[in-house]
Amino acid sequence: MTVRRVNAEERLSTSFALGAYAFEASPRSAARAEEFRGYLPYNEGNRTLVVEEGRTTLAAASAIPMRQNLRGEVLPMAGVAGVATHPLARRRGHVRTLLHRLLDEMRDEGHQLSALYPFRPSFYARFGYVGLPKPRTVTFSPADLGELLNADLPGEVGWERIGEGYRDWRAFTERCLNERHGFAIFPGYRDVGLRDRDEHWLLTARTGGTVTGALLYRIDDHGGTLAAGDLLAADPLARALMLQFFGRHVDQVERVTVQVPVDEVPELWLTDLAVHVEARVARPSYAAPMARLLSIDALAGLPVGPGRVRVELTGDRWLAGSYLLDGTTTGVLELVTGAAATVGSLPTATLTAAGLSALAYGVLDPVEVGLRGLGDVSTDAAAELRRLFPRQHPYVFADF
């Protein structure tokens, strides 16, 4: 058996073929197989590795070079996708081999974070990944937006095909990347697929000519559903402008669905708005994202609270050693290594990669880290870690 990186053309008969069997209706039609050729330009910068035996591809995995916001700092992130194994070669450790090598290479190229959508969370937990919140799907009737229809809201909305408005869309997602914890976006070569396929309407909210909100949507049929993606709004006015636009569809669609981050409260948007809010997580579909730190350097310089604690990192291929985490001097995390990290008497926590990642992303309290078996955290260490890494709600946005 060999492990190698495949080029763009080779993906058609290797990773794309395995991915089609794993994630789509099967067997694929000849027409569907030909459609894959059109995907090649949008995967050109991905790193795709395969395990082969003779001329048979046994497993494949890809990493997309992305960027993600971690507590206000935008860092290189490896988005892991297309992990699939030949049905006769499963449970032989091929994915483990691929992930080790794939993340080794991405880390060596400077990617300090990694995220993915798992087929089974417990499988990727073995690789140091920890679960992140899944966006909520909000469903409501446009008839309940009536009080907005006559409201004189400052600002305006823009409406066009994504093929025309892609530049505004990309610019606004770049803004969200810089402002929203956990937010991740695709590299340009991947994202332009939205523009080229041109299958969505783009709605934008603008104040003073500046885009302050955006979402993509489609309508499935008359009397059906206006299905929107993530409702990206910089402020409540932008959200209200887009909801007002939905209200104008009262005689066209029965319902509207939108995706919102976990810290949104749609039941408070309007007085008489009846909403259904759902976050469905199930195996093997409807996965919530997972993420991890690939390098301890991802923490250096992060804005943190005034905590000071020593951590011992254990049980991981990429995060190991003893470090002093200090946020008491400048308000950003100072990372002390080597002998200096062991000087003095300080609260100490022993953490796995998933435990440290859970704290950095803000999804678990230090006590929960211990309860989940992701570390050994004393009461004093928990207090310091809680000050350093207050709870936050990461919002990944990119779906891969």
Secondary structure, DSSP 8 states (H G I E B T S, - for coil): -EEEE--TGGGGTTHHHHHHHHHSSSS--HHHHHHGGGGGGGGTT-EEEEEEETTEEEEEEEEEEEEEEETTEEEEEEEEEEEEE-TTSTTSSHHHHHHHHHHHHHHHTT--EEEE--SSHHHHHTTT-EE----EEEEE-GGGGHHHHT---SSEEEEEEHHHHHHHHHHHHHHHHHHSTT-EE--HHHHHHHHHH--SEEEEEEETTEEEEEEEEEE-STTSEEEEEE-EESSHHHHHHHHHHHHTTTTT-SEEEEEE-TT--GGGSSTT--EEEE----SSSS---EEEES-GGGGTT-B--S-EEEEEE-S-SS--EEEEEE-SSSSB-EEE-GGGGGSS---EEEE-HHHHHHHHHT-S-HHHHHHTTSEEE-HHHHHHHHHHS-------B---
